[in-house]
């Protein structure tokens, strides 16, 4: 058996004499973060641009509108000929869709009212409507729509906000547009038209924004609670009925402070607070669109790139974008806070966002033309980068998983009213920041916007700070609340070197197998995909991508310690990929 300790000691000084990049986003004694190009020898083999896919060959037969705070459902007579040449023979009816959960799953389930015939336009009494059209007894069209009108409860809340608002405080609205699993660099590769538009329109690129945990739930919940995963499970109790409504989520603070609030997510089965969790007993926001997306799923889904891209005749992503636009325009002149989350064109495949690039650019153009960029903070965000697939077998893929996109636009008036905060915001875009910092930024917005709100900090990261505060330039991952496992502050490093240190590789593999750390326990290593050595915070790491039994791909990270008895310990083992589609949050 090879002595791993001996080979590590021999190889140490030789390996760290080589540095493969001099370009860094951050370069100081607390953090060295490489500035990878979006297009590189490592990533180019994985990238292809994909076309948009229409969910139907015909234009939509029905649509909704809102006038004087009343919603209407219309049959589009101009499109009738696409469905049948004799218009008078088509019969349509509508029914309302209502949230109706069960005792064990209060946040899952819908019901439908009786389908009422209509032939042109009808005023709607509820916010979600299902429509069906028949030719004789054959159903030729089906869709669901949702509308946003100002409810009486929201109207009273907004009126109270106006009464108590001090004239010198202008409330800052917040619009989150979230695309799951999109790294900052993958956004540049797959959505160049959207990226060009947002940079031309003064969005700020938070280049060193880091996730704080593995998957969606801990990162999303950290964004709106400031809690880590352990705290989230202890305080929010997502696996118990009724507990998420007691979780200290910041959208409750916005709602109670007089803001209109909204939350929508497109992939109902894996939505953040429902996947393996109990969901919300009561809607968490004033406008909650899970019932609508459940109804859309009921139309039938078309899977593209292993994701339910289409729900009925529309893409699920565009359904979310339409809601986001309707919400932000309805409340453009009132304080509002909305989170609109999309998974169905990004979660499972690196390149699928390219299918939606033109659509997203048009959405952003619409926000601009409607004046939303002049009234709200607009955020284009991801929870993390791609967590599995072949790109994760590269060093750059390791970085990209940890560095999601975060582009933020502030309205022009913010710079005028808060010049120091604005300057801090710009300066911080090239510093190490985290999800906890963003949570504190949302608290800061409330403190600026209402007179009776006091910032409470982040329970998981007492040293974190708002993007509008002065964040230290020399900042370590621990000060930003980023655990060592997810930290991208690397010192000197090697790209893939499967042939540079064969003895170290063999010794490390022997150590891995003897330790029994791979799961399942009968797994054997067939192939080393890549190997690299990293120097981080005065500690030495060996990272191996290994293929086991031609089925599983693992990343194994070992750390060299100064302990003479146990020179190496296993830091973490992650299953990156298996030869079948993976879909989990």
C-alpha positions in Angstrom: 0.0 0.0 0.0 1.2 3.5 -0.8 1.9 5.8 2.1 -0.3 8.8 1.4 1.4 10.9 4.1 4.8 10.4 2.5 3.7 11.3 -1.0 1.9 14.4 0.2 5.0 15.6 1.9 7.2 14.9 -1.1 4.8 16.5 -3.5 3.9 19.6 -1.5 6.5 22.1 -2.5 6.7 20.9 -6.1 3.0 21.3 -6.8 2.6 24.8 -5.2 5.3 26.3 -7.3 2.8 26.3 -10.2 0.0 28.9 -10.5 -2.2 28.8 -13.6 -3.9 32.2 -13.5 -3.1 35.7 -12.5 -6.6 37.0 -13.0 -8.7 37.3 -9.8 -12.0 38.8 -8.8 -10.6 39.2 -5.3 -6.9 39.1 -4.5 -5.8 39.7 -0.9 -4.6 37.8 2.0 -8.1 36.9 3.2 -9.4 35.7 -0.2 -8.1 34.9 -3.6 -10.9 34.2 -6.0 -10.0 33.3 -9.6 -11.8 35.2 -12.4 -12.6 32.5 -14.9 -13.7 33.4 -18.4 -17.2 32.2 -19.4 -15.7 30.5 -22.4 -12.7 28.3 -21.7 -11.2 25.0 -22.7 -12.9 23.4 -19.7 -16.4 24.7 -20.4 -16.6 25.0 -24.2 -17.2 21.2 -24.7 -20.4 21.4 -22.7 -22.0 24.5 -24.2 -24.5 24.5 -27.0 -27.1 27.1 -27.9 -30.6 25.7 -28.0 -33.7 27.0 -29.8 -37.0 28.2 -28.2 -39.8 25.6 -28.3 -43.4 26.6 -28.8 -45.8 24.7 -26.7 -48.6 24.8 -29.3 -48.9 25.4 -33.0 -51.8 27.8 -32.6 -52.2 31.1 -30.9 -54.0 31.2 -27.5 -57.8 31.2 -27.9 -58.4 33.0 -24.6 -56.8 35.8 -22.6 -57.5 38.0 -19.6 -57.4 41.7 -19.0 -57.9 44.1 -16.1 -59.7 47.4 -16.3 -60.7 49.6 -13.3 -59.6 46.8 -11.0 -62.0 44.3 -12.6 -60.6 41.2 -14.4 -62.1 39.9 -17.6 -61.8 36.7 -19.5 -62.0 37.0 -23.3 -62.2 34.7 -26.3 -59.8 35.9 -29.0 -62.1 35.9 -32.0 -59.1 36.7 -34.3 -57.7 33.2 -33.4 -60.9 31.2 -33.8 -60.1 30.2 -37.3 -57.0 28.4 -36.1 -59.1 26.0 -34.2 -62.1 25.5 -36.6 -63.4 27.3 -39.6 -67.0 27.6 -38.4 -66.8 29.8 -35.4 -70.4 29.4 -34.2 -69.9 25.7 -33.5 -67.3 26.2 -30.8 -68.7 26.3 -27.2 -66.5 27.5 -24.3 -67.0 27.5 -20.5 -65.0 28.7 -17.5 -64.6 27.6 -13.9 -62.8 29.1 -11.0 -59.8 27.3 -9.5 -59.6 27.3 -5.7 -56.9 26.3 -3.2 -58.0 23.2 -1.4 -55.4 21.2 0.5 -55.8 18.2 2.8 -55.3 17.8 6.5 -51.9 16.3 6.0 -50.9 18.5 3.0 -52.6 21.8 3.4 -50.6 23.4 0.6 -51.3 20.8 -2.1 -54.6 20.4 -3.9 -57.1 22.4 -5.9 -60.8 22.3 -6.7 -62.9 23.6 -9.6 -66.3 25.3 -9.7 -69.0 24.3 -12.2 -68.0 25.2 -15.7 -70.2 28.1 -16.8 -70.7 28.8 -20.6 -69.7 32.1 -22.1 -69.2 33.2 -25.7 -67.1 36.4 -25.7 -66.2 38.2 -22.6 -67.0 37.7 -18.9 -66.1 39.6 -15.8 -64.3 37.4 -13.3 -65.0 37.2 -9.6 -62.0 35.2 -8.6 -58.3 35.3 -9.5 -57.7 31.9 -11.1 -59.9 30.7 -14.0 -59.9 27.5 -16.1 -61.4 27.6 -19.6 -62.4 24.8 -21.9 -63.7 24.9 -25.5 -65.4 22.2 -27.4 -66.4 21.4 -30.9 -69.4 19.2 -30.5 -68.2 16.8 -27.8 -64.5 17.1 -28.5 -62.4 19.4 -26.4 -60.3 21.5 -28.7 -58.7 24.0 -26.3 -58.0 24.2 -22.6 -56.0 26.7 -20.5 -55.8 28.4 -17.1 -55.3 32.1 -16.4 -54.6 34.1 -13.3 -55.1 37.8 -12.8 -54.0 40.4 -10.3 -56.5 42.9 -8.9 -56.1 45.0 -5.8 -58.1 43.1 -3.1 -59.9 45.0 -0.4 -57.5 43.7 2.2 -54.5 44.9 0.2 -56.2 48.2 -0.6 -56.8 49.0 3.1 -53.2 48.1 3.9 -51.8 50.4 1.2 -54.1 53.2 2.4 -52.8 52.8 5.9 -49.2 52.8 4.6 -49.9 56.1 2.8 -51.4 57.7 6.0 -48.5 56.8 8.3 -45.7 57.3 5.7 -43.3 60.1 6.4 -42.8 62.3 3.4 -39.1 62.0 3.4 -39.2 58.2 3.2 -39.8 56.8 -0.2 -40.4 53.0 0.0 -38.2 50.9 -2.2 -40.1 48.1 -3.9 -38.3 44.8 -4.6 -38.8 42.4 -7.5 -36.9 39.1 -7.5 -36.7 37.2 -10.8 -35.0 33.9 -9.9 -33.7 31.3 -12.3 -32.7 28.1 -10.5 -29.3 26.6 -10.9 -27.7 29.3 -13.1 -24.1 30.3 -12.3 -23.0 33.8 -13.1 -20.7 32.5 -15.9 -23.3 30.1 -17.3 -25.7 33.1 -17.5 -23.1 34.8 -19.7 -22.9 31.7 -21.9 -26.5 30.8 -22.2 -28.4 34.2 -22.1 -26.1 36.7 -23.8 -29.0 38.8 -25.1 -30.5 39.2 -21.7 -27.1 39.9 -20.2 -26.3 42.6 -22.7 -29.6 44.3 -22.0 -29.2 44.3 -18.2 -25.7 45.6 -18.3 -26.7 48.3 -20.8 -29.4 49.3 -18.3 -27.2 49.7 -15.3 -27.7 46.4 -13.5 -24.8 45.8 -11.1 -23.0 42.4 -11.4 -22.2 41.0 -7.9 -19.3 39.0 -9.2 -18.3 37.3 -5.9 -21.8 36.5 -4.6 -21.6 33.0 -3.0 -24.2 30.5 -2.0 -24.1 29.2 1.6 -25.3 25.6 1.3 -25.9 22.9 -1.2 -29.4 23.1 -2.7 -32.4 25.3 -3.0 -34.1 25.2 0.3 -31.2 26.3 2.6 -30.1 29.0 0.2 -33.7 30.3 -0.4 -34.5 30.2 3.2 -31.3 32.0 4.1 -32.2 34.7 1.7 -35.5 35.4 3.5 -34.7 34.4 7.1 -31.0 34.8 7.6 -31.0 31.2 9.0 -28.7 28.3 8.1 -30.1 24.8 7.4 -29.8 23.6 11.0 -31.5 26.7 12.3 -34.2 26.6 9.6 -35.1 23.0 10.5 -35.2 23.9 14.2 -37.0 27.2 14.0 -39.1 26.8 10.8 -39.9 23.1 11.2 -40.7 22.7 7.5 -41.6 19.0 8.0 -44.4 19.8 10.4 -47.9 21.0 9.4 -48.5 24.7 10.0 -44.9 25.6 11.1 -43.7 27.5 8.0 -46.3 30.2 8.6 -44.6 30.8 11.9 -41.1 31.0 10.3 -39.5 34.5 10.5 -39.6 35.1 6.7 -38.9 38.6 5.7 -41.9 38.7 3.3 -44.0 38.7 6.4 -42.2 41.8 7.5 -42.8 43.5 4.2 -46.5 42.4 4.3 -47.0 43.7 7.8 -45.2 47.0 7.0 -47.7 47.8 4.3 -46.2 46.3 1.2 -48.2 44.2 -1.3 -46.4 40.8 -1.5 -46.3 37.9 -3.9 -44.6 34.6 -4.4 -44.7 32.2 -7.4 -42.7 29.2 -8.4 -43.2 27.2 -11.6 -42.4 23.5 -10.9 -45.1 22.6 -8.5 -43.7 19.2 -7.5 -40.3 20.5 -6.4 -41.3 23.9 -5.2 -39.0 25.0 -2.4 -41.4 24.7 0.5 -43.3 21.7 -0.7 -40.7 19.2 -1.9 -40.5 16.7 1.0 -42.0 19.4 3.2 -45.4 20.4 4.4 -45.8 23.7 2.8 -47.9 26.6 4.0 -51.2 26.2 5.8 -52.1 29.7 4.9 -50.8 31.7 1.9 -47.5 33.3 2.9 -48.0 36.4 0.7 -50.9 38.5 -0.4 -50.7 36.9 -3.8 -49.7 33.3 -3.9 -49.7 31.4 -7.1 -49.1 27.7 -6.2 -52.8 26.8 -6.9 -52.5 28.4 -10.4 -49.3 26.5 -11.2 -51.0 23.3 -10.0 -53.9 24.0 -12.3 -51.4 24.6 -15.2 -49.7 21.3 -14.5 -53.1 19.6 -14.8 -53.3 20.7 -18.4 -50.6 18.2 -19.2 -46.8 18.9 -19.3 -44.4 18.6 -22.1 -40.9 17.7 -20.9 -37.9 19.3 -22.7 -34.4 18.5 -21.5 -35.9 16.3 -18.7 -37.9 19.3 -17.3 -41.6 20.1 -17.6 -41.0 23.1 -20.0 -44.6 23.4 -21.1 -47.8 23.3 -19.1 -50.7 23.2 -21.6 -50.2 25.7 -24.4 -47.7 27.9 -22.6 -44.2 27.5 -21.1 -44.2 27.4 -17.3 -41.4 30.0 -17.3 -43.5 32.5 -19.3 -46.4 31.9 -17.0 -44.2 33.1 -14.1 -42.8 36.0 -16.1 -46.4 37.2 -17.0 -47.3 37.1 -13.3 -44.2 39.0 -12.3 -44.9 41.7 -14.9 -48.6 42.0 -13.9 -47.8 42.2 -10.2 -45.0 44.8 -10.6 -47.1 47.0 -13.0 -50.3 46.7 -10.9 -48.4 48.0 -7.8 -45.8 50.2 -9.6 -46.8 53.3 -7.6 -47.2 51.3 -4.3 -44.7 49.5 -2.1 -44.4 45.9 -3.3 -42.3 42.8 -2.7 -42.3 39.8 -5.0 -40.3 36.6 -5.5 -40.9 34.9 -8.9 -38.9 31.6 -9.2 -38.3 29.5 -12.3 -36.9 25.9 -12.4 -38.4 24.4 -15.6 -35.8 25.6 -18.1 -32.7 25.6 -15.9 -32.8 23.0 -13.1 -31.7 19.9 -14.8 -29.6 20.9 -17.8 -26.8 23.5 -18.2 -27.9 24.8 -21.6 -31.7 25.0 -21.5 -31.6 28.7 -20.3 -30.5 29.5 -23.8 -34.0 28.5 -25.1 -35.5 31.4 -23.1 -32.9 34.1 -23.8 -35.0 36.1 -26.3 -38.1 35.7 -24.1 -36.2 37.0 -21.1 -34.8 40.0 -23.0 -38.3 40.9 -24.1 -39.5 40.6 -20.5 -36.8 42.9 -19.3 -37.6 45.4 -22.1 -41.2 45.3 -20.9 -40.2 46.1 -17.3 -38.2 49.1 -18.6 -41.1 50.4 -20.8 -43.5 50.0 -17.9 -41.3 52.1 -15.7 -40.5 49.2 -13.2 -36.7 49.9 -13.4 -37.4 53.5 -12.4 -39.5 52.5 -9.3 -38.2 49.2 -8.0 -35.1 47.3 -7.1 -35.1 44.5 -9.7 -32.9 41.5 -9.0 -32.0 38.7 -11.4 -30.8 36.0 -9.1 -30.0 32.3 -8.8 -29.8 30.1 -5.7 -26.7 28.3 -6.9 -25.0 27.1 -10.1 -25.4 23.7 -11.8 -24.9 21.0 -9.1 -24.6 17.9 -11.3 -23.7 16.9 -14.8 -20.4 16.6 -16.6 -19.4 20.3 -16.1 -19.2 19.5 -12.4 -16.2 17.3 -13.1 -14.2 20.3 -14.0 -12.5 22.8 -11.7 -14.4 25.7 -13.2 -17.6 23.8 -12.7 -16.7 23.4 -9.1 -16.5 27.2 -8.8 -19.6 27.9 -10.9 -21.8 25.7 -8.7 -20.8 28.0 -5.7 -21.1 31.4 -7.5 -24.7 32.0 -8.7 -25.6 35.0 -10.8 -26.8 38.1 -8.9 -27.5 41.2 -11.0 -29.3 44.1 -9.3 -30.9 47.3 -10.6 -31.7 50.3 -8.4 -34.0 53.1 -9.5 -32.3 56.4 -10.3 -33.9 58.1 -7.3 -32.1 55.8 -4.9 -28.7 57.2 -5.8 -30.0 60.8 -5.3 -31.6 60.1 -1.9 -28.9 57.7 -0.5 -25.6 58.6 -2.2 -23.5 56.9 0.5 -25.5 53.7 0.5 -25.4 53.6 -3.3 -21.6 54.0 -3.4 -21.3 51.1 -0.9 -23.6 49.0 -3.0 -21.4 49.6 -6.1 -18.2 49.0 -4.1 -19.5 45.8 -2.6 -20.2 44.2 -6.0 -16.5 43.1 -6.3 -16.2 41.9 -2.7 -17.0 38.5 -1.3 -20.7 38.5 -0.4 -23.3 35.9 0.5 -26.9 35.1 0.8 -26.9 36.3 4.4 -25.7 39.7 3.2 -28.7 39.8 0.9 -31.0 39.0 3.7 -29.6 42.0 5.6 -30.0 44.1 2.5 -33.7 43.3 2.6 -33.9 44.4 6.2 -32.0 47.5 5.3 -34.6 48.3 2.7 -37.4 48.0 5.3 -35.4 50.2 7.7 -35.1 52.9 5.0 -38.7 52.6 3.8 -40.8 52.5 7.1 -40.3 54.4 10.3 -40.9 51.6 12.8 -38.6 48.9 11.5 -35.4 47.9 13.3 -32.8 45.6 11.7 -32.3 42.4 13.6 -29.3 40.9 11.9 -28.7 37.4 10.7 -28.8 34.6 13.3 -26.5 32.4 11.1 -24.0 35.2 10.3 -23.6 37.9 12.9 -20.7 39.4 10.9 -22.7 39.8 7.7 -23.8 43.1 6.4 -26.2 44.8 4.0 -25.1 45.5 0.4 -25.7 49.2 1.3 -23.2 49.1 4.2 -19.4 49.1 4.1 -18.4 45.5 3.7 -14.7 45.0 4.4 -12.6 44.6 1.3 -10.4 42.0 3.0 -13.1 39.5 4.0 -12.8 35.7 4.6 -15.5 33.2 3.9 -16.2 32.7 7.6 -16.9 36.4 8.0 -19.4 36.2 5.1 -21.1 33.2 6.5 -19.9 30.8 3.8 -18.9 27.4 5.2 -15.5 26.0 4.2 -17.1 23.4 1.9 -18.7 26.1 -0.3 -15.9 28.7 -0.1 -14.3 29.8 -3.4 -11.5 31.8 -1.8 -8.6 29.7 -3.1 -4.9 30.3 -3.0 -2.6 28.6 -5.5 -4.3 25.8 -7.4 -3.9 23.3 -10.1 -6.4 22.6 -12.9 -7.0 19.0 -13.8 -3.7 17.0 -13.5 -4.5 13.4 -13.8 -1.0 12.7 -15.0 1.0 15.1 -12.8 1.0 13.2 -9.5 0.1 9.5 -10.2 1.5 8.3 -7.0 -0.5 10.7 -4.9 -3.6 9.8 -6.9 -3.0 6.1 -6.3 -2.3 6.6 -2.6 -5.4 8.8 -2.2 -7.6 6.3 -4.0 -6.3 3.5 -1.7 -7.1 5.7 1.3 -10.6 6.3 0.0 -11.4 2.7 -0.6 -9.8 1.5 2.7 -11.9 4.1 4.5 -15.1 2.8 3.1 -16.4 6.4 2.6 -18.0 5.8 -0.8 -21.6 4.9 -0.8 -22.8 2.2 -1.5 -20.1 0.4 0.4 -19.6 -2.2 -2.3 -18.7 0.6 -4.8 -15.3 0.3 -6.5 -13.5 3.0 -8.4 -13.1 2.4 -12.1 -11.7 5.6 -13.4 -10.2 8.9 -12.1 -11.8 11.6 -14.2 -9.7 14.4 -12.7 -7.4 15.3 -9.8 -6.2 18.6 -8.4 -4.4 20.0 -5.4 -5.5 23.2 -3.8 -4.0 25.4 -1.1 -6.7 27.2 0.9 -6.3 29.0 4.3 -3.0 27.3 4.9 -4.5 23.9 4.4 -3.8 21.5 1.6 -6.6 19.7 -0.3 -6.7 17.0 -2.8 -9.8 16.9 -5.0 -10.7 13.8 -7.1 -13.5 13.2 -9.5 -13.9 9.5 -9.7 -16.1 7.2 -11.7 -17.4 4.3 -9.7 -18.8 1.1 -11.3 -19.6 2.9 -14.5 -22.7 4.4 -12.8 -21.9 7.0 -10.2 -19.7 10.0 -10.5 -18.3 11.3 -7.1 -16.3 14.2 -6.0 -14.0 13.3 -3.1 -12.1 16.1 -1.2 -9.4 15.1 1.2 -7.6 17.5 3.5 -4.0 17.3 4.7 -3.7 18.1 8.4 -0.8 18.6 10.8 -2.0 15.7 12.9 0.9 13.2 12.8 -1.5 10.3 13.6 -4.1 11.1 10.9 -2.5 13.1 8.1 -5.6 13.1 5.9 -9.3 13.4 6.6 -12.2 13.3 4.3 -13.8 16.7 3.9 -16.8 15.8 1.8 -18.0 13.4 -0.8 -20.6 14.5 -3.3 -22.5 12.4 -5.8 -22.2 14.6 -8.9 -24.0 12.6 -11.5 -25.4 9.2 -12.3 -26.4 7.9 -15.7 -30.0 8.8 -15.5 -31.7 12.2 -15.1 -31.5 13.7 -11.6 -34.2 16.1 -10.4 -34.2 17.3 -6.8 -34.1 20.6 -4.9 
